[in-house]
Amino acid sequence: MRRELKPKISNAPRIRNALKLYKVTSIITGTFLLLLCLMMVFRYGFGVDIELNGPYGLLYLTPKEMIVGTNLSTIILIVHGWLYVIYLFSDFRLWSLMRWRFGRFLLIALGGVIPLSSFFLEHRIHRDVVAQLAALETPKPVEANH
């Protein structure tokens, strides 16, 4: 069984920056994933897409074939895809600096594809990283030799 490696104390500032990036990307990616789920309900449940700036107003639910404005549903799909790539980068950066096992990387990566999980994972990962950094930065008591 492989022993869990600890992050290097010299990487503490980089870890804090990676944690900030991870927090932002997980919230934004999670939000777009919820929008994507809503869009899928409209598209496959009701047969309509979200039209932006169409003949009926700013936002309107329109059958895909009848859209003349901008198809906001397609934009949500594309934006979520690219945000997920950035989310994976932030996941990889934090994971590599923290020196965690590969399974943890995969668990965090799932946060961008399972609705609501990025919000819960972000909270848990943030708490774990802060605790590990605090333990790492706490000076060890020096034993006196008599």
Beta strands, then each sheet from edge to edge (+ up, - down):
strand 1: 49-54
strand 2: 57-62
strand 3: 70-71
sheet 1: 2+ 1- 3+
end
